[in-house]
Amino acid sequence: MLVLSASNITKSYVDKKILENISFFVEEKDKIGLLGLNGAGKTTLFEIISGNVEPDSGEIFIKSTMKIGYLKQHTKVDSNFTVYEECLTVFEDLIKMEERIHSLAELISEKSNAGDESYESNLKEYGTLLEEFNRRNGYGFKSEIKGVLKGLGFTDEDLDKSVSILSGGQKSRVALAKLLLEKPDILLLDEPTNHLDIESIEWLETFIKDYDKALLLISHDRYFLDKVVNRVFYLENRNIYIYNTNYTKFMEQRKKDIEILKKQYENQQKEIKRQQEIIERYMQYGNERYIKQARSRQKMLEKMKVIEKSDTNKKLSLAFEPSVISGRDVLLAEKISKSFDDEILFKDISLSIYRGEKVGLIGPNGIGKTTLFKILLGKMPFDDGEIILGKNVITGYFDQEMAHLSDEKTVIDEIWDTYPYLTHYQVRSYLSRFLFIGDDLFKEVSNLSGGEKARLSLLKLMLSNANFLLMDEPTNHLDIDSKEVLEDALNMYSGTVFVISHDRYFLNQIATKIYELTQDGIFEYLGNYDYYLEKKKELNEEEPAEEEKTKTQIKLEKKKEKELIQKEKEQIEKQKFLEKSILELEQTLNDIDSILADSKTYEDHERALEISKKRDDVEKKLNELYDKWVDLS
């Protein structure tokens, strides 16, 4: 069932067009990831859907009975209620209904005269309200509140705390809890995982999967997106591109689309340049016939739909290079303990890290991960234990809070003051690689966005030439493209990495070892995040006893094996046929390109258009065959 449709939505701010004639629809139970580079218009589209912003043109169609819930990225709840009381406000009408039911029950018990008119009226109202109360989970909403709050990381003690004394992140979690409890027909979530630890994110994944209504989601958490979305809306160059698949398959298809778009853009630019040269040459001839042809070609160019250059070229350029190679043993920590006043944060923590390892540190919020990093870096004292840094180890630190940046400095001074031996040209060159160009160089650090500060911090870390990087939530403020660049840089890095992260996709890409910090101590897993999950599952489950196979089971297994072999043979034959068809179409496309490259082709305008149309048809068919071939591979 259709719950929302948008038709030709256009929106501009001052002289910059953000969205242009975009159309889409949302069906009941759709789980949609809204993606795009920073500034592509994701939040603007959410604001339009929620009715907070009017589009310049176009229409949004939503049924009048549909309720929209919108969690903004920086939503916070300001209240003097406790956390639990604040969530109770979602059910005010149910609470009033419950009070009315109780008062009616008292009136009915006081007047037991069946013939009394008010008695009959009260009895009828009581029955109607009780039915509605049960239908809306009237006896279970208090348990539901506790379940959602605990799922989002609140403890029993937190439920009685005043909202006014909570941190910004905790207030955001209260706002998310209220929205989930409201159960709107269309749920809009802008970066809902920003203030959640891994355990809470996993809970939210399960909640969203079970949510039987429509969801649109803006998120940089790729693992989260992969688990929950079944469609992707990608915003780029004011347009919307729709993929009816999950995140991983979207990325595979997107990479192919980018290559095709890049080729189309380059071909069109060559053709535009060639046509402009012909027009210029014909105009210079001065002959009336040539001038007429030149004008005709000019009109054709003006009517041509110009392919815009993809924004994917706007990526930071990052490479970590250690100045010296460390010894094999990089870090040894034995029985580290830390307390604050009389409260023990952690005790007897031991770990070892060796050259070239990429180690992830995970654990719930407040368990002491950042404190452990500061202890290892010598920035904080500890109560007991021993820390040994290996030979020639040079540490570099990415601080989650980015406190090492000076708010009053400009971007260029922040780098130059830290690395004064660099020339003016080198500083500007490095900054441009990190997408700081023009006036950006003279912005004060205090005016930078979270993503810009993260890029500046990464540049400082890169220039440190450290061989042991300690990174505290480095992906928090990065867009998806920048995260991928960081992953590639760390995988190419010959030094050692120790990283705190709740970005599970990131940990899967870079980690060779995982340490989990818990209240019971620290535990080592020799693999990436998926390996950690697999091992945790194995530890939590008892191995079922292997049953003896019957003759019937053996026969069935052999039959299945034969069927699989036959299926594989058929698949190989299909692949061979597709490869032959692809080769034939590629040759056809090359032949057409040769014809189009000949200037004589354009002397017959209709023939040129016919050949151009044929090329589009062949290219479309070729792309379809590529997709089929990839699916079979």
Secondary structure as UniProt FT lines:
FT   STRAND          2..13
FT   TURN            14..15
FT   STRAND          16..27
FT   TURN            28..29
FT   STRAND          31..36
FT   TURN            38..39
FT   HELIX           42..49
FT   TURN            50..51
FT   STRAND          57..62
FT   TURN            64..65
FT   STRAND          68..71
FT   TURN            73..74
FT   HELIX           83..88
FT   HELIX           89..91
FT   HELIX           92..110
FT   TURN            114..115
FT   HELIX           117..135
FT   TURN            136..140
FT   HELIX           141..151
FT   TURN            152..153
FT   TURN            156..157
FT   HELIX           158..160
FT   HELIX           163..165
FT   HELIX           168..182
FT   STRAND          186..190
FT   TURN            192..195
FT   HELIX           198..210
FT   STRAND          214..218
FT   HELIX           222..228
FT   STRAND          231..236
FT   TURN            237..238
FT   STRAND          239..243
FT   HELIX           247..285
FT   HELIX           288..303
FT   HELIX           311..313
FT   STRAND          329..340
FT   TURN            341..342
FT   STRAND          343..354
FT   TURN            355..356
FT   STRAND          358..362
FT   TURN            365..366
FT   HELIX           369..376
FT   TURN            377..378
FT   STRAND          384..389
FT   TURN            391..392
FT   STRAND          395..398
FT   TURN            400..401
FT   TURN            403..404
FT   TURN            407..408
FT   HELIX           411..418
FT   TURN            420..421
FT   HELIX           424..433
FT   TURN            434..435
FT   HELIX           438..442
FT   HELIX           445..447
FT   HELIX           450..463
FT   TURN            464..465
FT   STRAND          468..472
FT   TURN            474..477
FT   HELIX           480..492
FT   STRAND          496..500
FT   HELIX           504..510
FT   STRAND          513..518
FT   TURN            519..520
FT   STRAND          521..525
FT   HELIX           529..540
FT   HELIX           551..597
FT   HELIX           599..603
FT   HELIX           605..632
//
